[in-house]
Amino acid sequence: TLGGIEVHGPDAAEFLNRMYTFAYLKQPVHRARYVLMTDQSGVITDDGVACRFHENHFYVTATTGGVGAVYQEMLFHNAQWRLDVCVINSTASYAGVNIAGPKARDVLARVSDDIDLSAEAFPYMGVRTGHIAGIPARLLRVGFVGELGYELHHAIEHQTYLYDLLMEAGGQYGIVDFGYRALDSMRLEKAYRLWGYDMSADYTPLEAGMDRFVNFDKGDFIGRDALLRQRERGLERALACLVVDAGDADPHGYEPILSGRERIGYVASGGYGHTVEKTIVLAYLPTAYLELGTELTVEIIGQRRAARVVAQPLYDPENQCLLS
């Protein structure tokens, strides 16, 4: 359900360099980068993935509900900067299928016509164009569940056929549909931030613990000055990961977090991690409470449950599953 925006032209990389917090001038062709968009005050306004398919052509995903605003923001700044670039909202033209899990490569190999899917030829965060059973597709080796996975972006009229094809090819591997609750559980185990919950216009990338996606040395970008000022004065709060002794009810959002009798924050998102077998919470806390091992409580349905700050992510911190 992601939005999609095409950015074409000799200045495409420079345009994205100014729009987003990362550096895109040196991004290699056939590679993707995670993108964060901030406004002039430095808060996060959207996120996605920027795929460089050619020297002068990027395909940028955006949040489902935010793509319209992102597109308008791009048009506004393009008119101001007068760069040699063309911006097109292609959301309505594309559908997407995500195939994820340890057997994802095996299933995809059964229907891929002309794409080398080996880890060496098609690494994590790589992007390729090719054909799946004759259907032109853009393949992104990205995902949101912490496992080997691919996104297949293709013309929307082929969606039903492609889905049926993948289900048939994956039959011998036990392929199943997985829903949003499963995705949410897995992304919490990886401490992946979700737009609208752990990231929003209330928080900056530095507060969200995503400073590795902010390149201050690449030149000016929207929000750079505000983020520099925040970095210089220091953070007052940041996103923490907690494990909760939740009993038979898991937190999902807005439950109070307390230190003693003092409320110090609330749950941004939470749920049960079925692989690590722990209840997980992501929450913005004052910096005084961010030290690993800090003991707190989370109020769930009127009961205070013990919680502690832990290192993130809980699952596969070395990203071996993603890189395999």
Buried (B, 14 or more C-beta within 10 A) or exposed (E): EBBBBBBBBEBBBBBBBBBBBBBBEEBEEBBBBBBBBBBEBBBBBBBBBBBBBEEBBBBBBBBEEBBEBBBEBBEEBBEEEEBEBBBEBBBEBBBBBBBBBEBBBBBBEBBBEEBEBEEEEBEBBBBBBBBBBEBEBBBBBBBBBBBBBBBBBBEEEBBEBBBEBBEEBBEEBEBEEBEEEEBBBBBBBBBBBBBEBBBBEEBBBBBBBBBEBBBEEBEEBBBBEBBEEBBEEEBEBBBBBBBBEBEEEBBBBEBBBBBEEEEBBBBBBBBBBEBBEBBBBBBBBBEEBBEEEBEBBBBBEEEEBEBBBBEBBBBBEEEEBBEE
